[in-house]
Amino acid sequence: MIQESLMPILAQLPNPEPQAPPGSEQILGVVGNIKWGAGVALLVGFFVGVLVWAGGRWVDHHRAGKVGVVMMLCALGGGILYGIGYQLLTHFAGV
């Protein structure tokens, strides 16, 4: 009964378009800087992993070689997540 009386009133309510809040440009700038830093960190992590792996193999230190391989694989996995993260978020958000 209450639902039947409220539905015509609720159907007349307007649906306003979303607006960005004031200062959103600065927030997007900070997010862009963080994204840039994450990309640089992934590249540095990969190449440091290559150096650790090569150094471990050079001095025949197998544990260092394994740590270098793990660093490279983590950097590659992070790069994949970095590349598909935006697409996954926009897909799940329905944007």
Buried (B, 14 or more C-beta within 10 A) or exposed (E): EEEEEEEEEEEEEEEEEEEEEEEEEEEEEEEEEEEEEBBEEBEEBBEBBBEBBEEBEEEEEEEBBEBBBEBBEBBBEBBEEBEEEEEEEEEEEEE
